[in-house]
Amino acid sequence: MSLTISDDLVKASGLSERELFLEIVLMLFRQEKISLGKASELMGLHRMQFQKLLADRDICVHYDVAEFQEDLKAL
């Protein structure tokens, strides 16, 4: 599924398309609708880069047991 955001909304926000997309991803992350891994993937960032972005904005990282187990498998 694709989401189309009107040019009017992008202009009204005063943000670039990427910045607006970032704000949407951050909102979903804060609401625990998407995981850290999914948010990083959507933004095309390494997980550590996304965590740095969160820290710069004083946003707490949600880290649950499932994500911990995923990290263990990756190691």
FENPE-V758627 format. One record per helix or strand of 3 or more residues. SS is the DSSP state (alpha for helix, beta for strand). FROM is the first residue (numbers start at 1). TO is the last residue. Records with the same first field share a line. If there is no record, write none. Layout:
BEGIN
SS=FROM-TO, FROM-TO
END
This chain:
BEGIN
alpha=7-13, 17-30, 36-43, 47-56, 65-74
END
